[in-house]
């Protein structure tokens, strides 16, 4: 089993009246991938981080194996979701992948 953790900080322009809409849309679009991508066992998005955090969104993904992770990165549904709901709003992103 492979775990991927992604931590993202949003752009300054997001911090206004649309912040919750942006974060909720990101959460919905990514979590909608559950059950729709081969090899993806689970994706969970935490967008209500404590104010003491130094990032804004935490994504935890679980895959059957490393091949499933590689295939996920080129999945059309994943790429569409990130292109529309994630990329336009993210200032920085980092990730860690490991075998469980």
C-alpha positions as CSV (number, residue, x, y, z in Angstrom):
1,X,0.0,0.0,0.0
2,X,1.3,3.5,-0.9
3,X,0.4,6.7,0.9
4,X,0.8,10.2,-0.6
5,X,0.4,13.3,1.5
6,X,0.1,16.7,-0.1
7,X,0.3,20.0,1.7
8,X,-0.7,23.2,-0.1
9,X,-0.7,26.9,0.7
10,X,-3.2,29.1,-1.2
11,X,-2.4,32.3,-3.0
12,X,-3.0,35.5,-1.2
13,X,-5.8,36.5,-3.6
14,X,-7.9,33.6,-2.2
15,X,-8.1,35.1,1.3
16,X,-11.3,37.0,1.1
17,X,-15.1,36.4,0.8
18,X,-14.5,33.4,-1.6
19,X,-12.0,31.5,0.6
20,X,-14.5,28.9,1.9
21,X,-16.0,28.4,-1.5
22,X,-12.5,27.8,-3.0
23,X,-11.5,25.3,-0.3
24,X,-14.9,23.5,-0.3
25,X,-14.8,23.2,-4.1
26,X,-11.2,21.8,-3.9
27,X,-12.4,19.3,-1.3
28,X,-15.5,18.2,-3.2
29,X,-13.7,17.9,-6.6
30,X,-10.8,15.8,-5.2
31,X,-12.9,13.6,-2.9
32,X,-15.3,12.9,-5.8
33,X,-12.4,10.8,-7.2
34,X,-13.1,8.2,-4.5
35,X,-14.3,5.0,-6.2
36,X,-13.8,6.4,-9.7
37,X,-10.0,5.8,-10.2
38,X,-8.5,2.4,-10.5
39,X,-6.0,1.7,-7.7
40,X,-7.0,4.7,-5.6
41,X,-8.3,3.3,-2.3
42,X,-9.0,6.6,-0.6
43,X,-8.6,10.4,-0.9
44,X,-9.4,12.7,2.0
45,X,-9.0,16.5,1.9
46,X,-8.7,18.5,5.1
47,X,-9.4,22.2,4.3
48,X,-10.4,23.5,7.8
49,X,-6.9,23.7,9.2
50,X,-6.2,25.4,12.5
51,X,-5.0,29.0,12.3
52,X,-1.7,27.9,13.8
53,X,-0.9,25.9,10.6
54,X,1.5,27.2,8.1
55,X,-0.5,25.7,5.2
56,X,-4.1,25.8,4.1
57,X,-5.0,22.4,2.6
58,X,-3.9,18.8,3.5
59,X,-4.6,15.9,1.1
60,X,-4.1,12.3,2.1
61,X,-4.3,9.6,-0.6
62,X,-4.0,5.8,-0.3
63,X,-3.1,3.6,-3.3
64,X,-3.0,-0.1,-3.8
65,X,0.6,0.0,-5.1
66,X,3.2,2.3,-6.6
67,X,1.9,1.6,-10.1
68,X,-1.5,2.9,-9.1
69,X,0.1,6.1,-7.9
70,X,1.9,6.5,-11.2
71,X,-1.3,5.9,-13.1
72,X,-3.2,8.3,-11.0
73,X,-0.9,11.2,-11.9
74,X,-1.9,10.9,-15.5
75,X,-5.6,10.2,-14.9
76,X,-7.9,12.5,-16.9
77,X,-10.4,13.0,-14.0
78,X,-7.7,13.8,-11.6
79,X,-6.0,16.2,-14.0
80,X,-9.3,18.0,-14.8
81,X,-10.1,18.4,-11.1
82,X,-6.7,19.8,-10.3
83,X,-6.6,22.1,-13.3
84,X,-10.0,23.6,-12.4
85,X,-10.2,23.5,-8.6
86,X,-6.6,23.4,-7.4
87,X,-3.9,24.9,-9.6
88,X,-5.5,28.3,-10.1
89,X,-5.5,28.9,-6.3
90,X,-2.3,27.2,-5.0
91,X,0.8,29.3,-4.2
92,X,3.0,26.3,-3.1
93,X,2.6,22.6,-2.8
94,X,4.8,19.9,-1.4
95,X,4.2,16.1,-1.1
96,X,5.6,13.0,0.5
97,X,5.0,9.4,-0.7
98,X,5.8,6.3,1.2
99,X,5.1,2.6,1.4
100,X,3.0,1.3,4.3
